[in-house]
Amino acid sequence: MTIDYYDTHAAAFFAETRDVDMEPLYARFLAHVQPGGRLLDAGCGSGRDTRAFLERGYAVTAFDASPTLATLASAHCGIEVETRRFQEVEWLDTFDGIWACASLLHVPLSELPEAVRRLARALKPTGVLYASFKYGSGEREHHGRRFTDLDEDRLTALVSGIEGLEIQEIWTTADRRPGRESERWLNALLQYLE
């Protein structure tokens, strides 16, 4: 359902998100990753963030569940973007940082712990995971997409069930897209200490 939405609306989504200024979020995330480190853009959408990280000298791997978006992202950022779902992440001890910006929120709540566990295992020891969710609680469907919304308590409960993963910071922000400033986001930096 959600993948079909992005395949069908890929061009519009790409145009709407490609130029959004994410600089404040990059700064918080990259402060925890050494220059030139290995990053995974997990659910990369338009490839906007992959491109930004490549331009800053990081080694980036990227994937998206939508084949159409993956193709558009590949063209935008200049590297091959894999078509993959979170449930198919199999890297181990590979990345210094993982960026899951507005992507894990499409994973059903029942599958979210395993998806985050897979990302944690893909991190090197002391690696960091950035994740963002629409602020709220519970699951919903909106215009053909599934969302899992989280608040601080639900995120804390999720992370507490994943061995080795610890919360470094949780904060809320307004949506950075023009006209969407009233929408709230829950942001988290998590560190893998195994």
C-alpha positions in Angstrom: 0.0 0.0 0.0 2.6 2.6 1.1 5.1 1.5 -1.5 2.4 1.7 -4.2 1.7 5.2 -3.0 5.3 6.3 -3.5 5.6 4.5 -6.8 2.5 6.3 -8.1 3.4 9.7 -6.6 7.2 9.5 -6.9 7.7 12.6 -9.1 5.5 14.8 -6.9 7.1 13.6 -3.7 10.6 14.0 -5.2 9.8 17.6 -6.2 8.2 18.4 -2.8 11.1 17.1 -0.7 14.2 17.4 -2.8 15.1 21.0 -1.7 13.9 21.1 1.9 16.6 22.6 4.2 17.6 19.9 6.7 20.8 21.6 7.8 19.9 21.8 11.6 19.2 18.1 11.7 22.3 17.2 9.7 24.4 19.2 12.3 23.0 17.3 15.2 23.5 13.9 13.6 26.9 14.5 12.0 28.3 15.8 15.3 28.4 12.1 16.3 30.0 10.8 13.1 33.7 11.1 12.3 34.5 13.0 9.0 34.5 10.6 6.1 32.6 7.9 8.0 30.3 5.3 6.5 26.6 6.3 6.5 23.4 4.5 5.6 20.5 6.6 4.4 17.7 4.2 5.3 14.5 5.0 3.3 16.2 7.8 1.4 13.1 9.0 -0.5 14.3 11.7 -3.0 18.0 11.2 -2.2 18.2 14.7 -0.8 20.1 13.7 2.3 22.3 11.1 0.6 23.5 13.8 -1.8 24.1 16.2 1.2 26.2 13.6 3.0 28.2 12.7 -0.1 28.9 16.4 -0.7 30.3 16.6 2.8 32.7 13.7 2.1 30.9 10.8 3.8 30.8 7.3 2.2 27.1 6.7 1.8 24.9 3.7 1.1 21.2 4.3 0.4 18.0 2.4 0.0 14.3 2.9 -0.5 11.4 0.5 -0.6 9.9 2.3 -3.7 11.6 1.2 -6.9 10.5 4.4 -8.6 11.8 6.6 -5.9 15.1 4.7 -5.7 15.5 5.4 -9.5 14.9 9.1 -9.0 17.1 9.2 -6.0 19.9 7.5 -7.8 19.8 10.1 -10.6 19.7 12.9 -8.0 22.6 11.9 -5.8 24.8 10.1 -8.3 25.1 6.7 -6.6 23.0 3.5 -7.0 20.2 3.5 -4.5 19.0 0.0 -3.7 15.4 -1.1 -3.5 15.0 -2.6 -0.1 12.7 -2.7 2.9 13.7 -2.3 6.5 12.7 -5.9 7.0 15.5 -6.8 4.6 18.3 -5.0 6.2 21.1 -7.5 6.8 24.3 -5.5 7.3 26.3 -6.2 10.4 28.8 -3.9 12.1 29.1 -1.7 9.0 28.0 1.9 9.5 29.2 4.8 11.7 25.8 6.4 11.4 22.4 5.6 10.1 19.9 8.3 8.9 16.3 7.2 9.0 14.5 10.5 8.4 10.7 10.2 8.1 11.1 6.6 6.9 10.7 4.2 9.8 7.3 5.8 10.4 5.9 3.7 7.6 6.8 0.4 9.3 3.8 -1.2 11.0 4.1 -1.0 14.8 4.2 -4.7 15.2 7.3 -4.8 12.9 9.0 -1.7 14.2 11.1 -3.4 17.0 12.7 -5.8 14.5 13.3 -3.1 12.0 15.1 -1.0 14.5 17.0 -4.0 15.8 18.2 -4.7 12.3 19.4 -1.1 12.0 21.2 -1.3 15.4 23.1 -4.4 14.3 24.2 -2.6 11.1 25.9 0.0 13.2 29.5 -0.3 14.4 30.0 0.0 18.2 29.2 3.5 19.3 27.5 4.2 16.0 24.5 6.5 16.0 21.0 6.2 14.5 18.9 9.2 13.7 15.2 8.5 13.4 12.1 10.8 13.1 8.4 10.1 13.4 5.3 12.2 13.2 4.5 13.2 16.8 1.6 11.2 18.3 0.7 7.6 19.3 -0.7 4.7 17.4 -1.1 3.7 13.8 -3.1 5.3 11.1 -3.7 5.4 7.3 -3.6 8.7 5.5 -4.2 9.1 1.8 -2.9 5.6 0.9 0.1 5.6 3.3 0.5 3.8 6.6 2.0 5.8 9.5 3.2 4.7 12.9 3.3 7.9 15.1 5.4 8.0 18.3 5.7 10.2 21.3 8.6 10.2 23.9 7.1 7.4 26.0 6.4 5.1 23.0 9.9 5.7 21.6 11.5 5.1 25.0 9.5 1.8 25.3 10.6 0.8 21.7 14.3 1.4 22.4 14.3 -0.2 25.8 13.5 -3.5 24.1 16.5 -3.4 21.9 19.7 -4.7 23.5 22.7 -2.4 23.1 20.7 0.6 21.9 20.5 3.7 24.1 18.7 7.1 23.7 21.2 10.0 23.5 18.7 12.7 22.7 15.0 13.2 21.9 13.5 16.5 20.7 10.6 17.8 18.7 10.6 20.0 15.7 8.2 21.6 13.3 7.9 20.3 9.8 10.5 22.0 7.5 8.4 22.0 4.4 6.7 25.3 3.5 3.1 25.4 4.6 3.5 22.4 7.0 5.1 24.2 9.9 2.2 23.2 12.2 3.0 19.5 11.9 5.2 18.2 14.7 8.0 15.7 14.5 9.7 13.5 17.1 13.4 13.2 16.5 15.8 10.8 18.2 19.5 10.1 18.3 20.2 6.6 19.4 23.6 5.1 20.0 24.6 1.4 19.7 26.8 0.4 22.6 27.2 -3.4 22.0 
